[in-house]
Amino acid sequence: MSKYPGRGAGPAHVDPSLVRPGRGVLAGVWVAAGLLLLGALAGFVLTLVSAVDAVDRDQAFRSGGSARVEVKDGGEPAVFAQAPVSGKVNCTLDGPGEATFTRYEALYTVKLNTTSWVRLLRIEADTPGTYTLRCTDQAGSLTFAPGDGAGLGTLIGDLLLTTLLPGAAGLAVAGVAVVLIIKRSRHRNRLTAQAMGQGWAPPHGGGTHQG
């Protein structure tokens, strides 16, 4: 007497290629999410490196000292000082043209290891060239350094473009991937249920004949 598997014989096998969405779609979504998140991390690091480079620490000088400043068309040289900064600061700029100083409305701070640098003054010169910067403070205790004021001033905008937007996009794509995984699991369960619900019929000619 032959036996054939019936409905209770075990779980039905479902061809993975029939399950939707396909594995290729899921893989592509995960790769896209990973690339966006890696891009956001890289953008964050590069933006911070750019902010750190805004201060020319190699030319740092104590109160009463001096440093060279390169003024270029379209640039925004600035005066930085090590925090904390208190009291009045006086700076002069000697070079090929007339120069003025403007205090920044917002004080940005760059922290390098254990030292914080505060952006104090914007340098405005009418003639490009090499200038000599001299600064003093009332207590004579501050350390100054020239730097790039524009690079630090655009830090927030750069972080938005290079980090926050790609990061948010990466998280959104990852969320889509999770939704697709749930849909794929539900579709597989439906196919399994359909396969098990088809029942069993004996092969042709396999019935019992009584004479």
C-alpha positions in Angstrom: 0.0 0.0 0.0 1.5 3.3 -1.1 1.4 6.5 1.1 1.4 10.0 -0.2 2.1 13.1 1.9 -1.0 15.0 2.8 -1.6 18.4 4.3 -0.1 17.6 7.7 3.1 16.1 6.3 5.2 19.3 6.9 5.7 22.9 5.7 5.4 23.5 2.0 8.4 24.6 0.1 8.1 28.1 -1.5 10.4 29.0 -4.4 12.4 32.1 -3.1 12.2 33.6 -6.6 8.4 33.9 -6.3 8.6 36.0 -3.1 8.1 39.7 -3.6 9.9 42.1 -3.4 12.9 40.2 -4.6 16.2 39.9 -2.9 17.9 42.1 -5.5 15.5 44.9 -4.6 16.2 44.6 -0.9 20.0 44.4 -1.5 19.9 47.6 -3.7 17.9 49.5 -1.1 20.3 48.5 1.7 23.3 49.4 -0.4 21.8 52.8 -1.1 21.1 53.4 2.6 24.7 52.4 3.5 26.3 54.7 0.9 24.2 57.6 2.1 25.1 57.1 5.7 28.7 56.6 4.9 28.6 59.8 2.8 27.1 61.7 5.7 29.8 60.5 8.1 32.5 61.4 5.6 31.0 64.8 5.1 30.9 65.4 8.8 34.6 64.6 9.2 35.7 66.7 6.2 33.6 69.6 7.4 35.2 69.5 10.8 38.6 69.2 9.3 37.9 72.3 7.2 36.8 74.2 10.4 40.0 73.1 12.2 42.1 74.4 9.3 40.4 77.8 9.6 42.9 78.7 12.3 46.5 79.1 11.2 48.0 77.8 14.4 51.5 77.8 13.0 51.4 81.6 13.1 50.0 81.9 16.6 51.6 84.7 18.7 51.3 86.1 22.2 49.9 89.6 22.9 52.3 92.2 21.4 53.6 89.8 18.8 52.9 89.7 15.1 52.0 87.3 12.2 51.8 87.5 8.4 48.4 87.6 6.8 47.7 86.9 3.1 44.8 89.0 1.8 43.3 87.6 -1.4 40.3 88.7 -3.6 37.2 87.1 -2.3 38.8 85.9 0.9 37.8 86.7 4.5 40.9 86.7 6.7 40.1 87.0 10.4 41.7 87.3 13.8 41.3 84.4 16.3 42.3 84.3 20.0 42.6 81.5 22.5 39.6 81.2 24.9 38.7 82.6 27.4 38.7 86.1 25.9 38.1 89.1 28.2 38.9 92.8 28.1 39.6 95.0 25.1 41.6 93.8 22.1 43.5 96.1 19.8 44.9 95.0 16.4 46.7 96.7 13.6 47.4 95.6 10.0 50.4 97.0 8.1 50.8 96.3 4.4 50.2 97.5 0.8 46.8 98.9 1.4 44.4 100.3 3.9 42.8 97.8 6.3 40.0 97.9 8.9 38.7 95.5 11.5 35.0 94.6 12.1 33.9 92.6 15.1 31.8 89.5 14.3 28.2 89.6 15.5 28.3 85.9 16.4 31.4 84.4 18.1 32.3 81.0 16.7 34.6 78.7 18.6 36.8 76.0 17.3 38.1 73.5 19.8 41.4 71.8 18.9 42.4 69.1 21.5 42.3 71.1 24.8 42.5 74.6 23.2 39.5 76.6 22.0 39.9 79.4 19.5 37.4 82.2 19.3 36.9 84.2 16.0 37.1 87.8 17.0 37.6 90.2 14.1 37.1 90.3 10.4 40.0 91.8 8.4 39.0 94.0 5.5 41.7 95.3 3.2 41.3 97.2 -0.1 44.5 95.8 -1.7 45.5 92.1 -1.9 48.9 91.2 -0.6 50.9 90.2 2.4 50.2 92.2 5.6 51.6 92.2 9.1 49.1 91.6 11.9 49.8 92.8 15.4 47.4 92.4 18.4 47.4 93.2 22.1 45.0 92.8 25.0 44.7 94.7 28.3 46.1 91.9 30.4 48.8 91.0 27.8 48.0 87.3 28.3 46.1 86.3 25.2 47.4 84.3 22.3 46.3 85.3 18.8 46.4 83.7 15.3 45.2 84.7 11.8 42.8 82.5 10.0 39.9 82.1 7.6 36.8 83.7 8.9 34.6 82.6 6.0 35.4 78.9 6.4 34.2 78.9 10.0 31.2 81.1 9.3 29.7 78.6 6.8 30.2 75.7 9.1 26.5 75.3 9.9 25.5 75.4 6.2 28.2 73.0 5.3 27.1 70.5 8.0 23.5 70.8 6.7 24.5 70.0 3.1 27.2 67.4 3.7 25.9 65.6 6.9 22.3 66.3 7.9 20.6 65.9 4.5 22.5 62.7 3.4 22.1 61.3 6.9 18.4 61.9 6.9 18.1 60.4 3.4 20.1 57.3 4.5 17.8 56.8 7.5 14.7 57.2 5.3 16.0 54.6 2.8 16.8 52.3 5.6 13.2 52.7 6.8 12.0 51.7 3.3 14.2 48.6 3.5 12.6 47.6 6.8 9.1 48.0 5.3 10.1 45.9 2.3 11.4 43.2 4.5 8.1 43.1 6.3 6.2 42.9 3.0 8.5 40.2 1.8 7.9 38.1 5.0 4.1 38.5 4.7 4.2 37.6 1.0 6.2 34.4 1.8 3.7 33.5 4.5 0.8 33.9 2.0 2.5 31.7 -0.6 3.3 29.1 2.0 -0.4 29.1 3.2 -1.6 28.8 -0.4 0.8 25.9 -1.1 -0.4 24.1 2.0 -4.0 24.8 1.2 -4.0 23.2 -2.2 -4.5 19.8 -0.6 -3.5 16.4 -2.0 -4.8 14.3 -4.8 -3.5 10.8 -5.6 -1.7 10.3 -8.9 -3.7 9.2 -11.9 -4.5 5.5 -11.7 -3.5 5.4 -8.1 -7.0 4.7 -6.7 -8.3 1.3 -5.4 -10.1 -1.0 -7.8 -12.4 -3.7 -6.5 -13.3 -6.5 -8.8 
